[in-house]
Amino acid sequence: MYIKLGFHNALVNGRRTLMAFFVTVAAALILTVSLSTSSGFLHGQHLLLRYYLGGDITILPGKLVFTQAELNNENLALSWTDYPEPWQNEAPGFLARLPYDGWFTTEDHAGAVDLARVSEAVQGQAAVQALYPYYGIPAMVEFPGRAAAAGKLITLRGRDLDIDEYWQIEKYTPSNSDVFFTISTGAMVSVPDPTPDAMLNMLQAFRALDGQPVCVINTAALPHGVAVPDVGGELTVYVPKFDGLEQQYDFEQLTPITLQVVGHMSVAVSTYEMGNGFWMPYYWLSDAVHVPLATWQQIAALAGINPEPQQVSQLGLVLNATMLATELAHELRQALPEYTVLTAEQMMTLVTRAVSQAGLPIDMDTAFHLLVILITGLIVATNAFLLIMQRRKEIAILKSIGASHWNIVTLILSELVALSLVASCVGWLSYRLPMALSLMFFEVPWQEIWRQTLTVGGQVTGVLVLGTVVFGLIPAVHAARTPVMEVLRDA
């Protein structure tokens, strides 16, 4: 009876209830966005870096990055070790001092990424589109114009064209009408360009020249004072022989390989402020020289390396749903504790840190998530308090006709919970439905879409309803205990 009368009063005071409803919807929407985006990143984000690294998630040998929980683990044996030069990957791209200062890692760190082990770990993961091994060979190169650059160790990196084309960089180019590269008689004429066009045209040139001795140079990584080899010119790299018995490269046996430079590349992955609001691009400082995969396999065979390696110095996971990247990376860190597993978004964070050994002292994703929950809880608490205080007169009337304290508290909480349930569903669906359509566009399986949507829906509803009960209980009890005459006198 009392609950029925309370809902009647809620309808009478519809304007206040409607306002409270929309406030709760806004809280549910904020929480839904937080939960949805905290699990990964939008498909077009960090495209150049993802393309360059060869994956939405990058797996590196050894432990290069630690969480605070790992550092506090008393059973985790840590030691400093030197970065071995033949171990070529993109780690120095975000840990610039790594080759000079070494790295802090576990004593039993992995020396390479086992493709079979990772394949087993991602078995059944619908989000994983492909595995992209880092096809790399250490090589020596001499750049003209500066003696200090003579004998510089670089990585000769093969590009898998079939996987590279999956990124569909042309969708994100600012203009398809501008031609920065022209393929002509086996060479390209280039104009320096930090936009996705540079990567797209590199891919087009490699497709046309696959198997030929051609390369693209990352000009951002060249030492200061070194003249950039002209497009159409030649670059000689010296590839060491691989000793199968010792499982190491013999730099006393170098085979010269002459490559034609068909393009220059600079990948701007971030920006930094120079002062007075002036921002400069931050380039990916990898010294890798890129060649088509068929070309790389020919060179690998010449050096005595398996063209289809079972162990690599870096592995990329290409995802068909980047919104699942953080969640999947977390699962892989548990399954592959001897490796470093980073999403492109986490890599971007580490790129801007001027430290020799990167660390993740806290899970920023979790911290932000908890902050949003706290803000949402405060919104719900304020909403519940205002609703209860505005109905003190109605509560007094109910008490005057015989309603007990328990009846009043039950009535108030029932109304608040009902309002929270409806509002949370509206706020949750208003964001998740468009996201479900987006995931369908990227061919994410229906089962995974439903799992994500219902998981977020349950979390949003649970947080709002629990917050309503917790924050609404105290003012409800206080209102139920207020004497009737005091309430009527204040009214």
C-alpha positions, 0 to 999 in steps of 0.5 A, spaced: 500 500 500 505 504 502 509 503 496 503 504 491 502 510 494 509 512 494 509 511 486 503 515 485 506 521 489 512 520 484 508 521 478 505 527 481 512 530 482 513 528 475 518 534 473 523 532 479 523 525 478 524 526 470 530 531 472 533 525 476 531 520 471 536 524 466 541 525 471 542 518 472 541 517 465 547 521 464 551 518 469 550 511 466 552 514 459 559 516 462 560 510 466 558 506 459 563 510 455 568 509 460 567 501 461 567 501 453 573 505 451 577 502 457 578 496 454 582 498 448 582 504 442 578 506 436 580 502 430 583 508 426 587 510 432 595 510 432 594 507 425 601 509 423 604 506 429 600 500 429 602 499 421 609 500 423 610 495 429 606 490 425 600 489 430 595 492 435 598 488 440 606 488 440 610 482 444 617 482 445 622 477 448 624 478 456 620 483 461 622 490 459 616 493 462 613 492 469 607 493 473 608 495 480 605 489 483 610 485 479 616 489 482 613 488 489 613 480 488 618 478 492 619 471 488 621 475 482 628 475 481 630 481 477 637 483 474 640 488 470 643 485 463 645 488 456 641 489 450 644 484 445 646 488 439 644 482 434 637 482 438 633 486 433 626 489 434 623 496 435 624 496 443 629 502 442 623 506 439 620 507 445 626 506 450 631 510 446 637 508 451 636 501 451 642 499 447 646 504 451 644 503 459 641 495 458 635 493 461 632 491 468 629 484 467 628 477 470 634 473 470 630 467 466 628 472 461 626 469 454 631 471 448 626 470 443 618 470 442 616 463 440 611 463 435 608 456 437 607 458 444 604 465 442 599 461 437 597 456 443 596 462 447 591 466 442 588 460 440 580 461 440 581 468 440 576 471 435 579 478 436 586 476 433 586 477 425 593 475 424 600 474 427 605 478 424 612 476 425 618 481 425 622 479 420 629 482 422 636 481 420 642 485 423 646 488 418 652 493 418 651 499 413 655 505 411 652 512 410 656 517 406 658 524 409 660 522 416 665 517 419 661 516 425 656 513 421 660 508 418 659 501 420 652 502 424 648 496 426 641 497 423 635 492 422 634 489 415 626 488 416 622 484 411 614 487 410 609 482 409 605 485 404 599 481 405 598 483 412 600 490 411 594 491 406 590 489 411 591 496 415 587 499 409 591 506 410 588 509 404 581 510 408 585 515 413 589 519 408 587 526 408 587 526 400 588 521 395 589 526 389 596 528 392 601 523 389 607 523 393 611 517 389 611 515 382 613 508 380 618 509 374 623 504 372 624 501 378 624 507 382 620 512 386 621 520 386 619 522 393 617 528 397 618 528 404 611 527 407 609 525 415 602 523 413 599 516 412 600 517 404 608 515 405 606 509 408 601 507 403 605 509 397 611 505 400 606 499 400 604 500 393 611 500 391 613 494 395 607 490 391 610 493 385 617 491 386 616 485 391 622 480 390 627 486 387 633 489 391 629 495 394 629 498 400 625 504 404 629 508 409 626 511 415 630 518 415 628 520 422 633 515 425 639 517 421 645 520 425 645 528 425 650 530 419 649 524 415 646 525 408 640 522 406 641 517 400 637 519 394 631 516 392 634 512 386 640 511 389 644 505 392 645 503 399 650 497 401 648 493 407 653 488 410 649 481 412 653 477 417 653 469 416 648 466 421 652 460 425 647 454 426 651 451 431 652 456 435 645 460 434 649 466 433 651 471 427 658 471 425 660 479 424 667 476 421 663 474 415 659 479 412 656 479 405 655 485 401 648 486 399 646 492 394 639 495 395 636 501 391 633 506 395 626 507 393 623 511 398 624 515 404 619 515 410 618 518 417 613 516 422 610 522 426 607 518 432 606 524 437 608 531 438 611 535 444 611 542 446 617 547 444 614 553 448 609 558 446 604 553 444 609 551 438 608 543 437 613 539 434 612 532 431 615 526 435 618 521 430 619 513 431 626 513 431 627 506 428 633 505 424 630 499 421 631 499 413 625 496 410 625 491 404 619 487 401 618 480 404 620 476 398 626 480 398 628 479 405 627 471 404 632 471 399 637 475 403 635 470 409 637 464 405 643 467 403 645 469 410 643 461 412 637 464 416 630 460 416 626 464 411 620 462 415 623 462 422 619 459 428 622 464 433 622 472 432 625 478 436 618 481 436 611 479 434 605 483 432 598 481 433 593 484 428 586 485 431 579 485 428 576 489 434 581 494 437 576 495 442 578 488 445 586 490 445 587 492 453 583 486 455 586 481 451 593 484 452 592 483 460 590 476 459 596 474 454 601 477 460 598 472 465 599 467 459 606 469 457 609 472 463 616 471 460 614 476 455 613 484 454 606 485 452 604 492 450 598 495 446 599 500 441 596 505 446 601 503 451 606 504 447 604 511 445 605 512 452 612 509 453 614 513 447 613 520 450 617 518 457 624 520 457 627 514 461 632 508 460 627 503 463 620 504 462 615 502 467 608 502 469 607 503 476 599 503 476 594 501 471 592 507 468 586 504 465 584 501 472 585 508 475 581 512 470 576 507 471 575 507 478 575 515 478 569 515 473 566 510 478 567 515 484 564 521 480 558 516 478 557 515 485 557 522 487 552 524 482 547 518 484 548 520 491 547 527 490 541 525 486 538 521 491 539 526 497 535 531 493 530 527 491 529 524 498 529 531 501 524 534 496 519 529 498 519 530 506 512 533 506 510 526 502 514 522 507 511 526 513 504 524 510 505 517 510 508 517 517 501 520 519 497 515 516 501 509 520 507 508 515 513 505 519 520 507 519 521 500 515 515 502 510 518 509 508 525 506 507 523 501 503 518 505 499 524 510 498 529 505 496 524 501 491 523 508 487 530 510 487 532 503 485 527 502 479 529 509 477 536 507 476 534 500 473 531 504 467 536 510 467 542 505 467 538 501 461 537 507 457 544 510 458 547 504 457 544 502 450 544 509 447 552 508 447 553 500 446 548 500 440 552 504 436 558 501 438 555 494 436 554 496 429 561 498 429 563 492 431 559 488 426 562 493 421 569 490 423 566 483 422 567 481 430 563 475 431 556 476 434 558 472 440 563 476 442 559 483 441 553 480 445 559 478 451 561 485 451 555 488 451 552 484 456 558 485 460 558 492 460 551 493 461 551 488 467 557 492 470 553 499 469 547 497 472 550 494 478 554 500 479 548 504 479 543 500 483 549 499 488 550 506 488 543 508 489 542 503 495 548 505 498 548 512 498 540 513 498 540 508 505 542 514 509 538 520 507 532 515 507 533 512 514 534 520 516 528 522 513 524 516 516 526 518 523 524 525 522 518 527 526 512 529 523 511 535 526 518 538 524 517 536 517 510 540 517 513 546 520 519 546 516 514 545 510 
